[in-house]
Amino acid sequence: MKLRVVYKVELDDRLVEAVYKALTPEMSILPETCRGEVNISQRTLILIFECSSLSKVRALNNNLISLLALLLRIVGELENVGNSA
């Protein structure tokens, strides 16, 4: 049995490409019994991954969501710095 998780995140045009490039390497180093992909459809980032065990899905979910949140926080901070200059 495979457990699958799909996230769709709508971002602005310049941000979706940057987040895609940051997440792509992560999808190539997944645990042995997992597979995943990241795609872009217009302004939507689509993150799909699946594993054969719940514990691996949970760990991967936490890792990828934390990374995505960090990337979005960094972009937000950079925009704040740019706007205050």
TAVEN-V742611 format. One record per residue. RES is the residue in one small letter. PHI is phi in whole degrees, 0 to 359 (none if undefined). BURIAL is + if it has 24 or more other C-alpha atoms within 12 Angstrom, else -. Layout:
res->RES phi->PHI burial->BURIAL
res->RES phi->PHI burial->BURIAL
//
This chain:
res->m phi->none burial->-
res->k phi->250 burial->-
res->l phi->253 burial->-
res->r phi->243 burial->-
res->v phi->234 burial->+
res->v phi->231 burial->-
res->y phi->242 burial->-
res->k phi->234 burial->-
res->v phi->235 burial->+
res->e phi->273 burial->-
res->l phi->228 burial->-
res->d phi->287 burial->-
res->d phi->305 burial->-
res->r phi->285 burial->-
res->l phi->281 burial->+
res->v phi->299 burial->+
res->e phi->291 burial->-
res->a phi->295 burial->-
res->v phi->292 burial->+
res->y phi->302 burial->+
res->k phi->296 burial->-
res->a phi->286 burial->-
res->l phi->273 burial->+
res->t phi->304 burial->+
res->p phi->299 burial->-
res->e phi->298 burial->+
res->m phi->285 burial->+
res->s phi->269 burial->-
res->i phi->239 burial->-
res->l phi->285 burial->+
res->p phi->304 burial->-
res->e phi->306 burial->-
res->t phi->265 burial->-
res->c phi->239 burial->+
res->r phi->214 burial->+
res->g phi->196 burial->+
res->e phi->206 burial->+
res->v phi->231 burial->+
res->n phi->224 burial->+
res->i phi->236 burial->+
res->s phi->230 burial->-
res->q phi->57 burial->-
res->r phi->257 burial->-
res->t phi->249 burial->-
res->l phi->272 burial->+
res->i phi->244 burial->+
res->l phi->243 burial->+
res->i phi->233 burial->+
res->f phi->211 burial->+
res->e phi->213 burial->+
res->c phi->220 burial->+
res->s phi->271 burial->-
res->s phi->227 burial->-
res->l phi->297 burial->-
res->s phi->296 burial->-
res->k phi->289 burial->+
res->v phi->297 burial->+
res->r phi->297 burial->-
res->a phi->296 burial->-
res->l phi->295 burial->+
res->n phi->301 burial->+
res->n phi->299 burial->-
res->n phi->296 burial->-
res->l phi->291 burial->+
res->i phi->292 burial->+
res->s phi->297 burial->-
res->l phi->295 burial->-
res->l phi->298 burial->+
res->a phi->298 burial->-
res->l phi->298 burial->-
res->l phi->300 burial->-
res->l phi->291 burial->+
res->r phi->294 burial->-
res->i phi->299 burial->-
res->v phi->298 burial->-
res->g phi->298 burial->-
res->e phi->294 burial->-
res->l phi->296 burial->-
res->e phi->293 burial->-
res->n phi->296 burial->-
res->v phi->295 burial->-
res->g phi->296 burial->-
res->n phi->285 burial->-
res->s phi->271 burial->-
res->a phi->280 burial->-
//
